[in-house]
Amino acid sequence: MLALQSEIFMDFNFQPKGFRSKQGWYSRGYLPHFDGGEIFQFITFRLFDSLPKVLLEKWSQEVSDEKGKIEFRKKIENYLDEGNGSCFLKNEKIAQTVEDCLKYFHEEKYKLISWVIMPNHVHCLLLPLENIELEKITHSIKSFSAQKANKILGRKGQFWQHESFDRYIRNAEHYKNVIKYIENNPVKANLCEKAEDWVFSSAYKAKI
């Protein structure tokens, strides 16, 4: 995976060619989304009960400027790292199912660069392929994995929260920082000492 990170990074000039996407900016809930076509995207999706709606509404109402948006995202990330909710992704079979789904669509809908599967959420960095909309990518991953996970758990109903968080990558420094953030998330959440110790992540896969 490190080879892939380097290969794609060296071949990408971060020019706004993908900004020609017809989708552009849109909103499906509390957060704005930007579908920029062939441009790197940092995506987070979480389990349905990982963050109470009342908290999300409260925090979103406190956003008034760009600094507020950053704080809003930090609050969400910190809350998720506390491991709230059912944390179905602690189940190794479920985590492996999600990882398999991420890899399944690699080279079909996107190029998967980096990922980590946490107890109640998933982070990934990917590059959508030509003419593949971001919304369709997240729907494919979540729908496919939810069906399989619910079958393993012997349950029905909502598995993922409907809305995902996404941020497009602005430049080379942002690209590197996002990979570092993704792979160090288990360390930040006090789940392991080193990034490469977390089994369900690109950091772990890079060492084997």
Secondary structure, DSSP 8 states (H G I E B T S, - for coil): -HHHHHHHHHH----GGGGG-SSEEEESSSSEEEE-SSS-EEEEEEBTTSS-HHHHHHHHHT--SHHHHHHHHHHHHHHHHTT-S--GGGSHHHHHHHHHHHHHTBTTTEEEEEEEE-SSEEEEEEEE-TT--HHHHHHHHHHHHHHHHHHHHT--S--B-S--EEEE--SHHHHHHHHHHHHHHHHHTTS-SSGGG-SSBHHHHHT-
